């Protein structure tokens, strides 16, 4: 049973933005609460499950297959969306930094629910699209200085 604070975090997450209160409640009922200790995987690189997660409490590192940190996700963050959307293997791992509470949405059950209610499905897909777009924009902001610096390096190289 989720605490009132965890329920509030979920209802303010980007996953449920614009959903009717009854749809938010239905999703809460579909989600499975998971408790993770520091160092424990929510999911692992190349995993095939495709489940979607919303972090309710604590922080999670998103890591490459070599263990390099890509980003950190905290309360209200949605993780696992790429594998949920394309049903491909995980391209990263999500590892609890310390104690983490998360709602896990089994991919097959959530997809079935979304297909059964087209409006709900559309809104969830739109929300996931916005999340991915925001992440792409953030990544581009980090790439611009790197690209500028790489041009400087090559411009001064003796060829």
C-alpha positions in Angstrom: 0.0 0.0 0.0 1.4 3.3 -1.1 1.9 6.1 1.4 -0.1 9.3 0.9 3.2 11.0 -0.1 4.0 8.4 -2.7 0.5 8.6 -4.1 0.9 12.4 -4.3 4.2 12.0 -6.1 2.6 9.7 -8.6 -0.3 12.0 -9.3 2.1 14.8 -10.1 4.4 12.7 -12.3 4.7 13.5 -16.0 3.3 10.0 -16.8 -0.2 11.0 -15.7 -0.2 14.7 -16.7 -3.7 15.6 -18.2 -5.3 12.3 -17.2 -8.7 12.1 -15.6 -8.6 11.3 -11.8 -10.3 8.0 -12.5 -7.6 7.1 -15.0 -4.9 8.0 -12.5 -6.6 5.8 -9.9 -6.8 2.9 -12.4 -3.1 3.3 -13.2 -2.2 3.3 -9.5 -4.1 0.0 -9.1 -2.2 -1.4 -12.1 1.2 -0.4 -10.7 3.2 -2.7 -8.5 5.1 -1.1 -5.6 8.7 -2.1 -5.5 11.2 -1.4 -2.7 14.9 -1.4 -3.7 18.0 -1.2 -1.6 21.1 0.8 -2.6 22.9 -0.9 -5.4 19.9 -3.0 -6.4 18.8 -2.9 -10.1 15.3 -1.8 -11.0 16.2 -3.1 -14.5 19.5 -4.1 -16.2 21.1 -3.3 -19.5 19.9 -5.7 -22.2 16.9 -6.9 -20.1 13.9 -7.9 -22.1 11.0 -7.0 -19.7 10.0 -3.6 -21.1 8.3 -2.6 -17.8 7.8 1.1 -17.1 8.7 2.7 -13.7 7.8 5.8 -11.8 10.2 6.7 -9.0 8.2 7.7 -5.9 11.0 8.1 -3.3 14.8 8.0 -3.5 17.1 8.4 -6.4 18.2 6.1 -9.2 21.4 6.2 -11.4 20.9 5.4 -15.0 24.0 3.7 -16.2 25.6 2.5 -19.5 26.4 -1.1 -20.0 30.0 -0.2 -18.8 28.6 1.4 -15.7 29.1 5.0 -16.7 26.5 7.4 -15.3 24.2 8.8 -17.9 21.9 10.7 -15.5 20.1 10.5 -12.2 16.3 10.2 -11.7 14.4 11.2 -8.6 10.8 11.3 -7.3 8.2 11.7 -10.1 10.7 10.6 -12.8 9.6 8.0 -15.4 12.3 5.4 -16.3 12.3 2.5 -18.7 10.2 4.3 -21.3 12.3 3.4 -24.3 12.0 -0.4 -23.9 8.3 0.0 -23.0 7.7 1.9 -26.2 9.8 -0.2 -28.7 9.8 -3.6 -26.9 13.5 -3.8 -27.5 16.2 -4.7 -24.9 17.1 -2.2 -22.3 19.8 0.2 -23.4 20.8 1.2 -19.9 20.5 0.0 -16.3 18.6 1.7 -13.5 20.3 1.2 -10.1 19.0 2.5 -6.7 21.5 4.9 -5.1 20.0 4.3 -1.6 16.5 3.2 -0.6 14.1 3.6 -3.5 10.3 3.2 -3.8 9.0 2.8 -7.4 5.8 1.8 -9.1 6.5 -0.8 -11.8 4.0 -1.1 -14.6 4.2 -4.5 -16.3 4.5 -3.7 -20.0 1.9 -6.2 -21.3 -0.7 -5.1 -18.8 -0.1 -1.4 -19.4 -0.2 -1.8 -23.1 -3.4 -3.8 -22.9 -5.0 -1.1 -20.8 -3.8 1.6 -23.2 -5.2 -0.3 -26.2 -8.5 -0.9 -24.4 -8.9 2.8 -23.7 -7.7 4.8 -26.8 -7.9 8.2 -25.1 -5.9 7.0 -22.1 -3.4 5.3 -24.5 -3.0 8.5 -26.5 -2.5 10.7 -23.4 0.1 8.3 -22.0 1.9 8.1 -25.3 1.8 11.9 -25.6 3.3 12.2 -22.1 6.0 9.7 -22.8 6.8 11.6 -26.0 7.2 14.8 -24.1 9.5 13.1 -21.6 11.7 11.8 -24.4 11.7 15.2 -26.1 12.8 16.9 -22.9 15.6 14.3 -22.5 16.7 14.8 -26.1 16.8 18.6 -25.7 18.8 18.2 -22.5 21.3 15.9 -24.2 21.7 18.4 -27.1 22.6 21.1 -24.6 25.4 19.0 -23.3 26.6 18.1 -26.8 26.9 21.7 -28.1 29.9 22.6 -25.9 31.5 19.3 -26.6 31.2 19.7 -30.3 32.5 23.3 -30.1 35.5 22.1 -28.2 36.2 19.2 -30.6 36.3 21.7 -33.5 38.9 23.8 -31.6 41.1 20.8 -31.1 41.1 19.8 -34.8 41.4 23.4 -35.9 44.8 23.7 -34.1 46.1 20.3 -35.0 49.2 20.1 -37.2 48.1 18.2 -40.3 
